[in-house]
Amino acid sequence: MVGNIGNPVLDSVDFDKEYDYVIIELSSYMLETLQKNNYISVLGAIFPEHLDWH
């Protein structure tokens, strides 16, 4: 189990192993400081109470 509390999500991915897919849901706050390369990012939703951030 990984997420906002406890073990970091990206520490659970073995980057030396070849994967067909790695799918991780991250908040925009987490994506801002992401230091790993990603090939595709998808913005799922923007809610009015968060428009000041995006």
CHARMM-style PDB file with segment names, atoms N, HN, CA, C and O in Angstrom:
ATOM      1  N   MET     1       0.857  -1.172   0.000  1.00  0.00      PROA
ATOM      2  CA  MET     1       0.000   0.000   0.000  1.00  0.00      PROA
ATOM      3  C   MET     1       0.902   1.233   0.000  1.00  0.00      PROA
ATOM      4  O   MET     1       1.815   1.349   0.818  1.00  0.00      PROA
ATOM      5  N   VAL     2       0.641   2.126  -0.902  1.00  0.00      PROA
ATOM      6  HN  VAL     2      -0.101   2.033  -1.566  1.00  0.00      PROA
ATOM      7  CA  VAL     2       1.424   3.359  -0.999  1.00  0.00      PROA
ATOM      8  C   VAL     2       0.479   4.530  -1.187  1.00  0.00      PROA
ATOM      9  O   VAL     2      -0.693   4.341  -1.512  1.00  0.00      PROA
ATOM     10  N   GLY     3       0.982   5.736  -0.985  1.00  0.00      PROA
ATOM     11  HN  GLY     3       1.934   5.889  -0.720  1.00  0.00      PROA
ATOM     12  CA  GLY     3       0.138   6.909  -1.179  1.00  0.00      PROA
ATOM     13  C   GLY     3       0.678   8.119  -0.460  1.00  0.00      PROA
ATOM     14  O   GLY     3       1.885   8.253  -0.260  1.00  0.00      PROA
ATOM     15  N   ASN     4      -0.235   9.012  -0.067  1.00  0.00      PROA
ATOM     16  HN  ASN     4      -1.215   8.903  -0.229  1.00  0.00      PROA
ATOM     17  CA  ASN     4       0.161  10.262   0.572  1.00  0.00      PROA
ATOM     18  C   ASN     4       0.788  10.053   1.945  1.00  0.00      PROA
ATOM     19  O   ASN     4       1.604  10.863   2.385  1.00  0.00      PROA
ATOM     20  N   ILE     5       0.414   8.980   2.616  1.00  0.00      PROA
ATOM     21  HN  ILE     5      -0.249   8.322   2.258  1.00  0.00      PROA
ATOM     22  CA  ILE     5       0.922   8.715   3.956  1.00  0.00      PROA
ATOM     23  C   ILE     5       1.639   7.374   3.931  1.00  0.00      PROA
ATOM     24  O   ILE     5       1.102   6.388   3.425  1.00  0.00      PROA
ATOM     25  N   GLY     6       2.838   7.334   4.469  1.00  0.00      PROA
ATOM     26  HN  GLY     6       3.274   8.134   4.880  1.00  0.00      PROA
ATOM     27  CA  GLY     6       3.571   6.067   4.512  1.00  0.00      PROA
ATOM     28  C   GLY     6       4.616   5.998   3.425  1.00  0.00      PROA
ATOM     29  O   GLY     6       5.434   6.905   3.278  1.00  0.00      PROA
ATOM     30  N   ASN     7       4.589   4.925   2.666  1.00  0.00      PROA
ATOM     31  HN  ASN     7       3.924   4.187   2.785  1.00  0.00      PROA
ATOM     32  CA  ASN     7       5.597   4.693   1.633  1.00  0.00      PROA
ATOM     33  C   ASN     7       5.343   5.558   0.405  1.00  0.00      PROA
ATOM     34  O   ASN     7       4.223   5.597  -0.104  1.00  0.00      PROA
ATOM     35  N   PRO     8       6.384   6.258  -0.081  1.00  0.00      PROA
ATOM     36  CA  PRO     8       6.215   7.045  -1.306  1.00  0.00      PROA
ATOM     37  C   PRO     8       5.881   6.142  -2.498  1.00  0.00      PROA
ATOM     38  O   PRO     8       6.413   5.038  -2.618  1.00  0.00      PROA
ATOM     39  N   VAL     9       5.011   6.615  -3.362  1.00  0.00      PROA
ATOM     40  HN  VAL     9       4.580   7.512  -3.265  1.00  0.00      PROA
ATOM     41  CA  VAL     9       4.551   5.832  -4.511  1.00  0.00      PROA
ATOM     42  C   VAL     9       5.718   5.405  -5.393  1.00  0.00      PROA
ATOM     43  O   VAL     9       5.832   4.229  -5.739  1.00  0.00      PROA
ATOM     44  N   LEU    10       6.579   6.338  -5.756  1.00  0.00      PROA
ATOM     45  HN  LEU    10       6.487   7.293  -5.474  1.00  0.00      PROA
ATOM     46  CA  LEU    10       7.646   6.022  -6.700  1.00  0.00      PROA
ATOM     47  C   LEU    10       8.723   5.134  -6.107  1.00  0.00      PROA
ATOM     48  O   LEU    10       9.496   4.536  -6.855  1.00  0.00      PROA
ATOM     49  N   ASP    11       8.801   5.028  -4.781  1.00  0.00      PROA
ATOM     50  HN  ASP    11       8.173   5.514  -4.173  1.00  0.00      PROA
ATOM     51  CA  ASP    11       9.727   4.083  -4.165  1.00  0.00      PROA
ATOM     52  C   ASP    11       9.263   2.648  -4.366  1.00  0.00      PROA
ATOM     53  O   ASP    11      10.046   1.716  -4.184  1.00  0.00      PROA
ATOM     54  N   SER    12       8.018   2.459  -4.732  1.00  0.00      PROA
ATOM     55  HN  SER    12       7.381   3.217  -4.880  1.00  0.00      PROA
ATOM     56  CA  SER    12       7.464   1.119  -4.932  1.00  0.00      PROA
ATOM     57  C   SER    12       7.654   0.614  -6.357  1.00  0.00      PROA
ATOM     58  O   SER    12       7.352  -0.544  -6.644  1.00  0.00      PROA
ATOM     59  N   VAL    13       8.149   1.462  -7.250  1.00  0.00      PROA
ATOM     60  HN  VAL    13       8.395   2.403  -7.017  1.00  0.00      PROA
ATOM     61  CA  VAL    13       8.363   1.076  -8.641  1.00  0.00      PROA
ATOM     62  C   VAL    13       9.843   0.767  -8.833  1.00  0.00      PROA
ATOM     63  O   VAL    13      10.698   1.596  -8.518  1.00  0.00      PROA
ATOM     64  N   ASP    14      10.147  -0.411  -9.345  1.00  0.00      PROA
ATOM     65  HN  ASP    14       9.453  -1.084  -9.601  1.00  0.00      PROA
ATOM     66  CA  ASP    14      11.522  -0.791  -9.657  1.00  0.00      PROA
ATOM     67  C   ASP    14      11.853  -0.246 -11.045  1.00  0.00      PROA
ATOM     68  O   ASP    14      11.432  -0.817 -12.051  1.00  0.00      PROA
ATOM     69  N   PHE    15      12.603   0.853 -11.106  1.00  0.00      PROA
ATOM     70  HN  PHE    15      12.945   1.317 -10.288  1.00  0.00      PROA
ATOM     71  CA  PHE    15      12.872   1.517 -12.377  1.00  0.00      PROA
ATOM     72  C   PHE    15      13.906   0.774 -13.224  1.00  0.00      PROA
ATOM     73  O   PHE    15      14.124   1.131 -14.382  1.00  0.00      PROA
ATOM     74  N   ASP    16      14.545  -0.256 -12.661  1.00  0.00      PROA
ATOM     75  HN  ASP    16      14.368  -0.547 -11.721  1.00  0.00      PROA
ATOM     76  CA  ASP    16      15.458  -1.084 -13.447  1.00  0.00      PROA
ATOM     77  C   ASP    16      14.714  -2.204 -14.176  1.00  0.00      PROA
ATOM     78  O   ASP    16      15.282  -2.861 -15.049  1.00  0.00      PROA
ATOM     79  N   LYS    17      13.459  -2.421 -13.824  1.00  0.00      PROA
ATOM     80  HN  LYS    17      12.998  -1.887 -13.115  1.00  0.00      PROA
ATOM     81  CA  LYS    17      12.627  -3.453 -14.439  1.00  0.00      PROA
ATOM     82  C   LYS    17      11.826  -2.840 -15.582  1.00  0.00      PROA
ATOM     83  O   LYS    17      11.414  -1.683 -15.507  1.00  0.00      PROA
ATOM     84  N   GLU    18      11.607  -3.616 -16.640  1.00  0.00      PROA
ATOM     85  HN  GLU    18      11.942  -4.556 -16.702  1.00  0.00      PROA
ATOM     86  CA  GLU    18      10.810  -3.124 -17.761  1.00  0.00      PROA
ATOM     87  C   GLU    18       9.342  -3.487 -17.541  1.00  0.00      PROA
ATOM     88  O   GLU    18       9.004  -4.653 -17.340  1.00  0.00      PROA
ATOM     89  N   TYR    19       8.483  -2.481 -17.582  1.00  0.00      PROA
ATOM     90  HN  TYR    19       8.758  -1.534 -17.745  1.00  0.00      PROA
ATOM     91  CA  TYR    19       7.044  -2.663 -17.418  1.00  0.00      PROA
ATOM     92  C   TYR    19       6.348  -2.304 -18.717  1.00  0.00      PROA
ATOM     93  O   TYR    19       6.818  -1.445 -19.464  1.00  0.00      PROA
ATOM     94  N   ASP    20       5.229  -2.959 -18.988  1.00  0.00      PROA
ATOM     95  HN  ASP    20       4.847  -3.657 -18.381  1.00  0.00      PROA
ATOM     96  CA  ASP    20       4.392  -2.529 -20.104  1.00  0.00      PROA
ATOM     97  C   ASP    20       3.698  -1.229 -19.738  1.00  0.00      PROA
ATOM     98  O   ASP    20       3.613  -0.312 -20.555  1.00  0.00      PROA
ATOM     99  N   TYR    21       3.200  -1.150 -18.506  1.00  0.00      PROA
ATOM    100  HN  TYR    21       3.269  -1.895 -17.842  1.00  0.00      PROA
ATOM    101  CA  TYR    21       2.503   0.043 -18.025  1.00  0.00      PROA
ATOM    102  C   TYR    21       2.757   0.214 -16.535  1.00  0.00      PROA
ATOM    103  O   TYR    21       2.891  -0.760 -15.795  1.00  0.00      PROA
ATOM    104  N   VAL    22       2.819   1.451 -16.118  1.00  0.00      PROA
ATOM    105  HN  VAL    22       2.710   2.242 -16.719  1.00  0.00      PROA
ATOM    106  CA  VAL    22       2.770   1.802 -14.699  1.00  0.00      PROA
ATOM    107  C   VAL    22       1.754   2.928 -14.600  1.00  0.00      PROA
ATOM    108  O   VAL    22       1.955   4.002 -15.167  1.00  0.00      PROA
ATOM    109  N   ILE    23       0.675   2.687 -13.890  1.00  0.00      PROA
ATOM    110  HN  ILE    23       0.511   1.814 -13.430  1.00  0.00      PROA
ATOM    111  CA  ILE    23      -0.398   3.675 -13.772  1.00  0.00      PROA
ATOM    112  C   ILE    23      -0.479   4.110 -12.323  1.00  0.00      PROA
ATOM    113  O   ILE    23      -0.707   3.295 -11.430  1.00  0.00      PROA
ATOM    114  N   ILE    24      -0.290   5.399 -12.096  1.00  0.00      PROA
ATOM    115  HN  ILE    24      -0.104   6.061 -12.822  1.00  0.00      PROA
ATOM    116  CA  ILE    24      -0.299   5.958 -10.746  1.00  0.00      PROA
ATOM    117  C   ILE    24      -1.136   7.226 -10.766  1.00  0.00      PROA
ATOM    118  O   ILE    24      -0.957   8.078 -11.636  1.00  0.00      PROA
ATOM    119  N   GLU    25      -2.041   7.352  -9.820  1.00  0.00      PROA
ATOM    120  HN  GLU    25      -2.187   6.660  -9.113  1.00  0.00      PROA
ATOM    121  CA  GLU    25      -2.823   8.580  -9.689  1.00  0.00      PROA
ATOM    122  C   GLU    25      -2.114   9.486  -8.694  1.00  0.00      PROA
ATOM    123  O   GLU    25      -1.865   9.096  -7.553  1.00  0.00      PROA
ATOM    124  N   LEU    26      -1.793  10.694  -9.131  1.00  0.00      PROA
ATOM    125  HN  LEU    26      -1.996  11.011 -10.058  1.00  0.00      PROA
ATOM    126  CA  LEU    26      -1.108  11.671  -8.287  1.00  0.00      PROA
ATOM    127  C   LEU    26      -1.868  12.985  -8.315  1.00  0.00      PROA
ATOM    128  O   LEU    26      -2.498  13.332  -9.314  1.00  0.00      PROA
ATOM    129  N   SER    27      -1.803  13.704  -7.222  1.00  0.00      PROA
ATOM    130  HN  SER    27      -1.291  13.423  -6.411  1.00  0.00      PROA
ATOM    131  CA  SER    27      -2.417  15.028  -7.183  1.00  0.00      PROA
ATOM    132  C   SER    27      -1.512  16.023  -7.907  1.00  0.00      PROA
ATOM    133  O   SER    27      -0.337  15.740  -8.139  1.00  0.00      PROA
ATOM    134  N   SER    28      -2.049  17.174  -8.258  1.00  0.00      PROA
ATOM    135  HN  SER    28      -3.004  17.404  -8.069  1.00  0.00      PROA
ATOM    136  CA  SER    28      -1.241  18.206  -8.913  1.00  0.00      PROA
ATOM    137  C   SER    28      -0.130  18.691  -7.993  1.00  0.00      PROA
ATOM    138  O   SER    28       0.934  19.092  -8.465  1.00  0.00      PROA
ATOM    139  N   TYR    29      -0.363  18.659  -6.699  1.00  0.00      PROA
ATOM    140  HN  TYR    29      -1.228  18.333  -6.316  1.00  0.00      PROA
ATOM    141  CA  TYR    29       0.676  19.051  -5.745  1.00  0.00      PROA
ATOM    142  C   TYR    29       1.841  18.068  -5.791  1.00  0.00      PROA
ATOM    143  O   TYR    29       2.998  18.479  -5.706  1.00  0.00      PROA
ATOM    144  N   MET    30       1.552  16.792  -5.922  1.00  0.00      PROA
ATOM    145  HN  MET    30       0.612  16.459  -5.991  1.00  0.00      PROA
ATOM    146  CA  MET    30       2.605  15.784  -6.021  1.00  0.00      PROA
ATOM    147  C   MET    30       3.339  15.892  -7.356  1.00  0.00      PROA
ATOM    148  O   MET    30       4.558  15.730  -7.408  1.00  0.00      PROA
ATOM    149  N   LEU    31       2.607  16.163  -8.427  1.00  0.00      PROA
ATOM    150  HN  LEU    31       1.617  16.295  -8.384  1.00  0.00      PROA
ATOM    151  CA  LEU    31       3.222  16.268  -9.748  1.00  0.00      PROA
ATOM    152  C   LEU    31       4.180  17.448  -9.847  1.00  0.00      PROA
ATOM    153  O   LEU    31       5.136  17.406 -10.622  1.00  0.00      PROA
ATOM    154  N   GLU    32       3.932  18.496  -9.073  1.00  0.00      PROA
ATOM    155  HN  GLU    32       3.156  18.529  -8.444  1.00  0.00      PROA
ATOM    156  CA  GLU    32       4.788  19.679  -9.140  1.00  0.00      PROA
ATOM    157  C   GLU    32       6.233  19.350  -8.762  1.00  0.00      PROA
ATOM    158  O   GLU    32       7.162  19.922  -9.333  1.00  0.00      PROA
ATOM    159  N   THR    33       6.429  18.453  -7.825  1.00  0.00      PROA
ATOM    160  HN  THR    33       5.674  17.989  -7.362  1.00  0.00      PROA
ATOM    161  CA  THR    33       7.778  18.137  -7.355  1.00  0.00      PROA
ATOM    162  C   THR    33       8.285  16.790  -7.873  1.00  0.00      PROA
ATOM    163  O   THR    33       9.319  16.306  -7.411  1.00  0.00      PROA
ATOM    164  N   LEU    34       7.582  16.187  -8.813  1.00  0.00      PROA
ATOM    165  HN  LEU    34       6.743  16.580  -9.188  1.00  0.00      PROA
ATOM    166  CA  LEU    34       7.976  14.893  -9.359  1.00  0.00      PROA
ATOM    167  C   LEU    34       9.315  15.020 -10.074  1.00  0.00      PROA
ATOM    168  O   LEU    34       9.477  15.872 -10.947  1.00  0.00      PROA
ATOM    169  N   GLN    35      10.269  14.177  -9.708  1.00  0.00      PROA
ATOM    170  HN  GLN    35      10.137  13.484  -8.999  1.00  0.00      PROA
ATOM    171  CA  GLN    35      11.595  14.238 -10.312  1.00  0.00      PROA
ATOM    172  C   GLN    35      11.862  13.100 -11.283  1.00  0.00      PROA
ATOM    173  O   GLN    35      12.902  13.080 -11.941  1.00  0.00      PROA
ATOM    174  N   LYS    36      10.938  12.154 -11.382  1.00  0.00      PROA
ATOM    175  HN  LYS    36      10.093  12.171 -10.848  1.00  0.00      PROA
ATOM    176  CA  LYS    36      11.087  11.051 -12.334  1.00  0.00      PROA
ATOM    177  C   LYS    36      10.453  11.458 -13.659  1.00  0.00      PROA
ATOM    178  O   LYS    36       9.516  12.256 -13.689  1.00  0.00      PROA
ATOM    179  N   ASN    37      10.969  10.905 -14.753  1.00  0.00      PROA
ATOM    180  HN  ASN    37      11.730  10.257 -14.729  1.00  0.00      PROA
ATOM    181  CA  ASN    37      10.392  11.194 -16.068  1.00  0.00      PROA
ATOM    182  C   ASN    37       9.104  10.415 -16.261  1.00  0.00      PROA
ATOM    183  O   ASN    37       8.994   9.261 -15.845  1.00  0.00      PROA
ATOM    184  N   ASN    38       8.150  11.041 -16.883  1.00  0.00      PROA
ATOM    185  HN  ASN    38       8.240  11.978 -17.221  1.00  0.00      PROA
ATOM    186  CA  ASN    38       6.922  10.346 -17.250  1.00  0.00      PROA
ATOM    187  C   ASN    38       6.675  10.572 -18.737  1.00  0.00      PROA
ATOM    188  O   ASN    38       7.037  11.610 -19.291  1.00  0.00      PROA
ATOM    189  N   TYR    39       6.065   9.599 -19.362  1.00  0.00      PROA
ATOM    190  HN  TYR    39       5.771   8.755 -18.912  1.00  0.00      PROA
ATOM    191  CA  TYR    39       5.810   9.686 -20.794  1.00  0.00      PROA
ATOM    192  C   TYR    39       4.453  10.285 -21.097  1.00  0.00      PROA
ATOM    193  O   TYR    39       4.293  10.991 -22.092  1.00  0.00      PROA
ATOM    194  N   ILE    40       3.482  10.013 -20.256  1.00  0.00      PROA
ATOM    195  HN  ILE    40       3.612   9.440 -19.448  1.00  0.00      PROA
ATOM    196  CA  ILE    40       2.131  10.502 -20.481  1.00  0.00      PROA
ATOM    197  C   ILE    40       1.553  10.967 -19.158  1.00  0.00      PROA
ATOM    198  O   ILE    40       1.664  10.270 -18.150  1.00  0.00      PROA
ATOM    199  N   SER    41       0.944  12.128 -19.156  1.00  0.00      PROA
ATOM    200  HN  SER    41       0.854  12.695 -19.975  1.00  0.00      PROA
ATOM    201  CA  SER    41       0.210  12.614 -17.989  1.00  0.00      PROA
ATOM    202  C   SER    41      -1.206  12.932 -18.438  1.00  0.00      PROA
ATOM    203  O   SER    41      -1.413  13.447 -19.537  1.00  0.00      PROA
ATOM    204  N   VAL    42      -2.172  12.628 -17.598  1.00  0.00      PROA
ATOM    205  HN  VAL    42      -2.003  12.209 -16.706  1.00  0.00      PROA
ATOM    206  CA  VAL    42      -3.574  12.874 -17.915  1.00  0.00      PROA
ATOM    207  C   VAL    42      -4.172  13.701 -16.803  1.00  0.00      PROA
ATOM    208  O   VAL    42      -4.050  13.350 -15.630  1.00  0.00      PROA
ATOM    209  N   LEU    43      -4.816  14.792 -17.156  1.00  0.00      PROA
ATOM    210  HN  LEU    43      -4.916  15.077 -18.110  1.00  0.00      PROA
ATOM    211  CA  LEU    43      -5.545  15.612 -16.195  1.00  0.00      PROA
ATOM    212  C   LEU    43      -6.970  15.106 -16.163  1.00  0.00      PROA
ATOM    213  O   LEU    43      -7.703  15.219 -17.145  1.00  0.00      PROA
ATOM    214  N   GLY    44      -7.364  14.541 -15.018  1.00  0.00      PROA
ATOM    215  HN  GLY    44      -6.768  14.449 -14.220  1.00  0.00      PROA
ATOM    216  CA  GLY    44      -8.670  13.904 -14.927  1.00  0.00      PROA
ATOM    217  C   GLY    44      -9.812  14.855 -14.670  1.00  0.00      PROA
ATOM    218  O   GLY    44     -10.895  14.678 -15.227  1.00  0.00      PROA
ATOM    219  N   ALA    45      -9.600  15.865 -13.836  1.00  0.00      PROA
ATOM    220  HN  ALA    45      -8.720  16.009 -13.383  1.00  0.00      PROA
ATOM    221  CA  ALA    45     -10.702  16.764 -13.482  1.00  0.00      PROA
ATOM    222  C   ALA    45     -10.150  18.035 -12.846  1.00  0.00      PROA
ATOM    223  O   ALA    45      -9.114  18.019 -12.180  1.00  0.00      PROA
ATOM    224  N   ILE    46     -10.852  19.112 -13.062  1.00  0.00      PROA
ATOM    225  HN  ILE    46     -11.693  19.124 -13.603  1.00  0.00      PROA
ATOM    226  CA  ILE    46     -10.562  20.378 -12.378  1.00  0.00      PROA
ATOM    227  C   ILE    46     -11.859  20.826 -11.732  1.00  0.00      PROA
ATOM    228  O   ILE    46     -12.885  20.955 -12.399  1.00  0.00      PROA
ATOM    229  N   PHE    47     -11.807  21.058 -10.454  1.00  0.00      PROA
ATOM    230  HN  PHE    47     -10.973  20.954  -9.912  1.00  0.00      PROA
ATOM    231  CA  PHE    47     -12.985  21.499  -9.719  1.00  0.00      PROA
ATOM    232  C   PHE    47     -12.868  22.982  -9.411  1.00  0.00      PROA
ATOM    233  O   PHE    47     -11.757  23.461  -9.187  1.00  0.00      PROA
ATOM    234  N   PRO    48     -13.972  23.734  -9.390  1.00  0.00      PROA
ATOM    235  CA  PRO    48     -13.940  25.183  -9.176  1.00  0.00      PROA
ATOM    236  C   PRO    48     -13.172  25.609  -7.920  1.00  0.00      PROA
ATOM    237  O   PRO    48     -12.524  26.655  -7.932  1.00  0.00      PROA
ATOM    238  N   GLU    49     -13.230  24.837  -6.856  1.00  0.00      PROA
ATOM    239  HN  GLU    49     -13.757  23.987  -6.846  1.00  0.00      PROA
ATOM    240  CA  GLU    49     -12.550  25.252  -5.629  1.00  0.00      PROA
ATOM    241  C   GLU    49     -11.033  25.102  -5.715  1.00  0.00      PROA
ATOM    242  O   GLU    49     -10.325  25.495  -4.788  1.00  0.00      PROA
ATOM    243  N   HSD    50     -10.522  24.540  -6.814  1.00  0.00      PROA
ATOM    244  HN  HSD    50     -11.097  24.221  -7.567  1.00  0.00      PROA
ATOM    245  CA  HSD    50      -9.083  24.375  -6.968  1.00  0.00      PROA
ATOM    246  C   HSD    50      -8.512  25.197  -8.129  1.00  0.00      PROA
ATOM    247  O   HSD    50      -7.332  25.059  -8.449  1.00  0.00      PROA
ATOM    248  N   LEU    51      -9.304  26.026  -8.747  1.00  0.00      PROA
ATOM    249  HN  LEU    51     -10.263  26.138  -8.487  1.00  0.00      PROA
ATOM    250  CA  LEU    51      -8.822  26.763  -9.916  1.00  0.00      PROA
ATOM    251  C   LEU    51      -7.688  27.720  -9.592  1.00  0.00      PROA
ATOM    252  O   LEU    51      -6.900  28.046 -10.479  1.00  0.00      PROA
ATOM    253  N   ASP    52      -7.577  28.179  -8.356  1.00  0.00      PROA
ATOM    254  HN  ASP    52      -8.217  27.913  -7.635  1.00  0.00      PROA
ATOM    255  CA  ASP    52      -6.476  29.074  -8.001  1.00  0.00      PROA
ATOM    256  C   ASP    52      -5.130  28.357  -8.080  1.00  0.00      PROA
ATOM    257  O   ASP    52      -4.099  29.009  -8.244  1.00  0.00      PROA
ATOM    258  N   TRP    53      -5.119  27.055  -7.968  1.00  0.00      PROA
ATOM    259  HN  TRP    53      -5.957  26.525  -7.834  1.00  0.00      PROA
ATOM    260  CA  TRP    53      -3.869  26.285  -8.039  1.00  0.00      PROA
ATOM    261  C   TRP    53      -3.495  25.994  -9.488  1.00  0.00      PROA
ATOM    262  O   TRP    53      -2.324  26.094  -9.852  1.00  0.00      PROA
ATOM    263  N   HSD    54      -4.463  25.638 -10.312  1.00  0.00      PROA
ATOM    264  HN  HSD    54      -5.414  25.557 -10.016  1.00  0.00      PROA
ATOM    265  CA  HSD    54      -4.181  25.225 -11.680  1.00  0.00      PROA
ATOM    266  C   HSD    54      -4.156  26.429 -12.577  1.00  0.00      PROA
ATOM    267  OT1 HSD    54      -3.933  26.297 -13.781  1.00  0.00      PROA
TER     268      HSD     54
END
